Amino acid sequence: MIELAPSILAADFSRLGQQVSDALACGTKRIHCDIMDGHFVPNISMGPMVVKAIKPLVAKAGAIIETHLMIEQPERYIGDFVQAGANLVTVHVETCPHLNRTVQQIRELGAQVGVALNPAMPLMMLEEVLNDVDLVLVMTVNPGFGGQEFISESVDKIGRLKKMLAARKSPRRGDVHIEVDGGIHLGTIATAEKAGATIAVCGTAVFNREGSVAENIAALRKAAGN
């Protein structure tokens, strides 16, 4: 069963607490925060204060906060996000010239480690850290904005990553999640799950005016066959 991670980037920030609570009330165990700096990606989103604001709601529900750092020099801010309440910190290979050091920094701060790849980045960039991460995030759109269409070539990439993880010779084998982010909706979630994804980040598919948060989450789960 693929797990949903609603992205609050698409939420109504005038009702953020209520919308997060609505998602958690559906049994959601992950809330996804997309952090953008206007440099690595062409948009600016949120900072540690937003993570801190929703942390009590998420913790009370027994869920976790994922912070996806789409920012340059992420090592400068990892500590701030963990202190604010992030349980998992995901960084991009493209922004980390010393990726092993950054992975170790996240681990030492007590958070789970995620590493992300943009659509054009090859999986080989991850080979040397696969034994040290909890999650690999495959971007299925080019990051920066919500509501984009799923890049179909990502399906093969997810499948190849699944094989890479299965072939690892490590005590951590089987513990690494494959997360997909971008263009995940009723028409694509089953495809991503079939390819090997275990977590799906959903923004506009959860937070929209076409249905309530509960209705949209139920529909996504049904579409995935859950």
DRENGUTOR-456868 format. One record per residue (C-alpha): residue in three letters; x, y, z. Coordinates in steps of 0.001 Angstrom, whole numbers, padded with zeros to 6 digits. Each point is the difference from the previous one (the first is absolute). Layout:
N
res: ALA	px: X	py: Y	pz: Z
...
***
This chain:
226
res: MET	px: 000000	py: 000000	pz: 000000
res: ILE	px: 001391	py: 003359	pz: -001031
res: GLU	px: 000032	py: 002597	pz: 002766
res: LEU	px: -001195	py: 003555	pz: -000585
res: ALA	px: 002015	py: 003040	pz: 001031
res: PRO	px: -002192	py: 003086	pz: -000507
res: SER	px: 002065	py: 003028	pz: -001020
res: ILE	px: -001087	py: 003160	pz: 001757
res: LEU	px: 001452	py: 002096	pz: -002824
res: ALA	px: -003426	py: -000381	pz: -001619
res: ALA	px: -001976	py: 000678	pz: 003193
res: ASP	px: -001983	py: 003134	pz: 000771
res: PHE	px: 002386	py: 001754	pz: 002385
res: SER	px: -002831	py: 002046	pz: 001484
res: ARG	px: -001327	py: -003363	pz: 001296
res: LEU	px: 003266	py: -001911	pz: 000255
res: GLY	px: -000538	py: -001457	pz: 003459
res: GLN	px: -003473	py: -001247	pz: -000897
res: GLN	px: 001127	py: -001518	pz: -003284
res: VAL	px: 002921	py: -001789	pz: 001642
res: SER	px: -002384	py: -001269	pz: 002677
res: ASP	px: -002438	py: -001205	pz: -002676
res: ALA	px: 002782	py: -001987	pz: -001690
res: LEU	px: 001146	py: -001510	pz: 003284
res: ALA	px: -003560	py: -000944	pz: 000918
res: CYS	px: -000031	py: -002277	pz: -003056
res: GLY	px: 002836	py: -002052	pz: 001466
res: THR	px: 002755	py: 001761	pz: -001907
res: LYS	px: 003334	py: -000599	pz: 001700
res: ARG	px: 002154	py: 002420	pz: -002022
res: ILE	px: -000294	py: 003709	pz: -000695
res: HIS	px: 002300	py: 001254	pz: -002749
res: CYS	px: 001534	py: 003497	pz: 000075
res: ASP	px: 001560	py: 001269	pz: -003227
res: ILE	px: 002708	py: 002516	pz: 000830
res: MET	px: 001016	py: 002238	pz: -002930
res: ASP	px: 002523	py: 002830	pz: -000089
res: GLY	px: -000522	py: 001644	pz: -003392
res: HIS	px: 003519	py: -001012	pz: -001063
res: PHE	px: 000156	py: -003768	pz: -000388
res: VAL	px: -003616	py: 000093	pz: -001167
res: PRO	px: -001929	py: 002974	pz: -001439
res: ASN	px: -002303	py: 000500	pz: 002959
res: ILE	px: 000057	py: 000966	pz: 003689
res: SER	px: -002163	py: -001877	pz: 002487
res: MET	px: 000427	py: -000390	pz: 003755
res: GLY	px: 002519	py: -000270	pz: 002799
res: PRO	px: 000465	py: -001604	pz: 003434
res: MET	px: -002747	py: 002111	pz: 001595
res: VAL	px: -002670	py: -001824	pz: -002007
res: VAL	px: 001435	py: -003367	pz: 001039
res: LYS	px: -000004	py: 001130	pz: 003626
res: ALA	px: -003609	py: 001203	pz: -000276
res: ILE	px: -001389	py: -003324	pz: -001218
res: LYS	px: 002245	py: -002222	pz: 002132
res: PRO	px: -002417	py: -000301	pz: 002990
res: LEU	px: -002828	py: -001153	pz: -002286
res: VAL	px: 002199	py: -002534	pz: -001772
res: ALA	px: 001588	py: -001334	pz: 003181
res: LYS	px: -003382	py: -000402	pz: 001716
res: ALA	px: -001144	py: -002181	pz: -002906
res: GLY	px: 003106	py: -002175	pz: 000226
res: ALA	px: 001089	py: 001142	pz: -003457
res: ILE	px: 003244	py: 001457	pz: -001342
res: ILE	px: 001033	py: 003128	pz: -001861
res: GLU	px: 002047	py: -000393	pz: -003165
res: THR	px: 001998	py: 003040	pz: -001088
res: HIS	px: 001071	py: -000040	pz: -003631
res: LEU	px: 002813	py: 002540	pz: -000282
res: MET	px: 000014	py: 001324	pz: -003545
res: ILE	px: 002607	py: 002567	pz: 000964
res: GLU	px: 003635	py: 000826	pz: -000597
res: GLN	px: 002452	py: -000777	pz: 002821
res: PRO	px: -002536	py: -002065	pz: 001946
res: GLU	px: 002588	py: -000837	pz: 002654
res: ARG	px: -000374	py: 003564	pz: 001309
res: TYR	px: -003657	py: -000542	pz: 000895
res: ILE	px: -000391	py: -003687	pz: 000849
res: GLY	px: 000441	py: 000673	pz: 003714
res: ASP	px: -002684	py: 002706	pz: -000057
res: PHE	px: -002558	py: -002318	pz: -001566
res: VAL	px: 000764	py: -002888	pz: 002346
res: GLN	px: -000250	py: 002330	pz: 002979
res: ALA	px: -003340	py: 001262	pz: -001337
res: GLY	px: -001347	py: -003550	pz: -000063
res: ALA	px: 000984	py: -001710	pz: -003246
res: ASN	px: 000228	py: -003769	pz: 000414
res: LEU	px: 001390	py: -000634	pz: -003469
res: VAL	px: 002213	py: 002315	pz: -002042
res: THR	px: 000416	py: -000543	pz: -003727
res: VAL	px: 002784	py: 001738	pz: -001923
res: HIS	px: 000744	py: 000046	pz: -003715
res: VAL	px: 003100	py: -001680	pz: -001382
res: GLU	px: 000397	py: 003035	pz: -002260
res: THR	px: 000468	py: 002366	pz: 002958
res: CYS	px: 002393	py: -002133	pz: 002066
res: PRO	px: 003607	py: -000169	pz: -001265
res: HIS	px: 000863	py: -001934	pz: 003194
res: LEU	px: -003096	py: -002194	pz: 000124
res: ASN	px: 001364	py: -002550	pz: 002487
res: ARG	px: 000777	py: 002794	pz: 002440
res: THR	px: -003487	py: 001475	pz: -000375
res: VAL	px: -001624	py: -003405	pz: 000499
res: GLN	px: 002055	py: -000482	pz: 003161
res: GLN	px: -000970	py: 003469	pz: 001235
res: ILE	px: -003708	py: -000831	pz: -000279
res: ARG	px: 000522	py: -003334	pz: 001752
res: GLU	px: 001989	py: 001562	pz: 002853
res: LEU	px: -002790	py: 002517	pz: 000595
res: GLY	px: -002389	py: -002894	pz: 000580
res: ALA	px: -002094	py: 000219	pz: -003163
res: GLN	px: -000669	py: -002530	pz: -002710
res: VAL	px: 001916	py: 000545	pz: -003239
res: GLY	px: -001452	py: 000496	pz: -003449
res: VAL	px: 001830	py: 000664	pz: -003255
res: ALA	px: -001744	py: 001361	pz: -003097
res: LEU	px: 000699	py: -000064	pz: -003722
res: ASN	px: -001414	py: 002341	pz: -002619
res: PRO	px: -001431	py: -001635	pz: -003150
res: ALA	px: 003159	py: 000412	pz: -002087
res: MET	px: 002396	py: -001284	pz: 002672
res: PRO	px: 001150	py: -003637	pz: -000362
res: LEU	px: -000421	py: -002558	pz: 002764
res: MET	px: 003751	py: -000635	pz: 000039
res: MET	px: 000343	py: 003237	pz: 002002
res: LEU	px: -001515	py: -001871	pz: 002964
res: GLU	px: 002015	py: -003190	pz: -000043
res: GLU	px: 002510	py: 000998	pz: 002678
res: VAL	px: -002614	py: 001077	pz: 002566
res: LEU	px: -002754	py: -002571	pz: -000430
res: ASN	px: 001110	py: -001884	pz: 003116
res: ASP	px: -000266	py: 003170	pz: 002091
res: VAL	px: -003438	py: 001387	pz: -000866
res: ASP	px: -003566	py: -000706	pz: 001077
res: LEU	px: -001706	py: 001334	pz: -003107
res: VAL	px: 000712	py: 000816	pz: -003634
res: LEU	px: -002214	py: 002656	pz: -001532
res: VAL	px: -000470	py: -000282	pz: -003757
res: MET	px: -001224	py: 003297	pz: -001399
res: THR	px: -002626	py: -000761	pz: -002615
res: VAL	px: -000199	py: 003650	pz: -001081
res: ASN	px: 002625	py: 002705	pz: -000139
res: PRO	px: -000270	py: 001610	pz: 003447
res: GLY	px: -001159	py: 003503	pz: 000751
res: PHE	px: -003760	py: 000069	pz: -000461
res: GLY	px: -002991	py: -002141	pz: 000880
res: GLY	px: -002553	py: -001306	pz: -002473
res: GLN	px: 002435	py: -001210	pz: -002688
res: GLU	px: -000512	py: -003133	pz: -002076
res: PHE	px: 001705	py: -003271	pz: 000879
res: ILE	px: 003061	py: -000752	pz: -002177
res: SER	px: -000731	py: -003445	pz: -001436
res: GLU	px: 003682	py: -000928	pz: -000329
res: SER	px: 000122	py: -000027	pz: 003787
res: VAL	px: -001736	py: -003377	pz: 000065
res: ASP	px: 003085	py: -001770	pz: -001352
res: LYS	px: 002215	py: 001931	pz: 002413
res: ILE	px: -002076	py: -001093	pz: 003001
res: GLY	px: 000204	py: -003599	pz: -001149
res: ARG	px: 003766	py: 000149	pz: -000419
res: LEU	px: 000365	py: 001550	pz: 003444
res: LYS	px: -002060	py: -002814	pz: 001511
res: LYS	px: 002412	py: -002508	pz: -001545
res: MET	px: 003012	py: 001953	pz: 001279
res: LEU	px: -001357	py: -000086	pz: 003530
res: ALA	px: -000777	py: -003702	pz: -000204
res: ALA	px: 003560	py: -000728	pz: -001128
res: ARG	px: 001690	py: 001839	pz: 002874
res: LYS	px: 002159	py: -002037	pz: 002334
res: SER	px: -000792	py: 001738	pz: 003259
res: PRO	px: -001801	py: -000668	pz: 003309
res: ARG	px: -002263	py: 002955	pz: -000914
res: ARG	px: -001287	py: -001747	pz: -003129
res: GLY	px: -003766	py: 000290	pz: -000311
res: ASP	px: -000256	py: 002988	pz: 002326
res: VAL	px: 000380	py: 002706	pz: -002651
res: HIS	px: -003208	py: 001607	pz: -001245
res: ILE	px: -000470	py: 001133	pz: -003577
res: GLU	px: -001925	py: 003245	pz: 000027
res: VAL	px: -001401	py: 001717	pz: -003080
res: ASP	px: -000785	py: 003693	pz: -000218
res: GLY	px: -001665	py: 001857	pz: -002838
res: GLY	px: -003123	py: -000512	pz: -002050
res: ILE	px: -001411	py: -002651	pz: 002323
res: HIS	px: -003785	py: -000135	pz: -000327
res: LEU	px: -002831	py: -002449	pz: -000655
res: GLY	px: 001349	py: -000823	pz: -003442
res: THR	px: 003639	py: -000608	pz: 000964
res: ILE	px: 000188	py: -001333	pz: 003544
res: ALA	px: -000640	py: -003627	pz: -000959
res: THR	px: 002686	py: 000202	pz: -002683
res: ALA	px: 002539	py: 001320	pz: 002507
res: GLU	px: -000917	py: -002692	pz: 002520
res: LYS	px: 000248	py: -002774	pz: -002577
res: ALA	px: 003459	py: 001247	pz: -001005
res: GLY	px: 001204	py: -000321	pz: 003594
res: ALA	px: -000806	py: 003213	pz: 001861
res: THR	px: -000899	py: -000456	pz: 003667
res: ILE	px: -000824	py: 003638	pz: 000827
res: ALA	px: -001799	py: 002536	pz: -002201
res: VAL	px: 000192	py: 003726	pz: 000620
res: CYS	px: -003358	py: 001511	pz: -000945
res: GLY	px: -000627	py: 003739	pz: -000018
res: THR	px: -002756	py: 001303	pz: -002225
res: ALA	px: -001570	py: -003467	pz: -000076
res: VAL	px: -000680	py: 000336	pz: 003747
res: PHE	px: -000433	py: 003731	pz: 000511
res: ASN	px: -002437	py: 001377	pz: -002579
res: ARG	px: -003502	py: 001406	pz: -000334
res: GLU	px: -001411	py: -003005	pz: -001802
res: GLY	px: -000425	py: -002017	pz: 003166
res: SER	px: 000804	py: -000064	pz: 003689
res: VAL	px: 003382	py: -001208	pz: 001213
res: ALA	px: -001624	py: -003194	pz: 001278
res: GLU	px: -001791	py: -000635	pz: -003301
res: ASN	px: 003151	py: 000585	pz: -002019
res: ILE	px: 002140	py: -002268	pz: 002160
res: ALA	px: -002629	py: -002749	pz: -000172
res: ALA	px: -000114	py: 000320	pz: -003780
res: LEU	px: 003791	py: -000212	pz: -000302
res: ARG	px: 000112	py: -003098	pz: 002175
res: LYS	px: -002724	py: -001598	pz: -002078
res: ALA	px: 001805	py: 000866	pz: -003237
res: ALA	px: 003160	py: -001625	pz: 001374
res: GLY	px: -001976	py: -003101	pz: 000903
res: ASN	px: 000500	py: 000501	pz: 003737
***
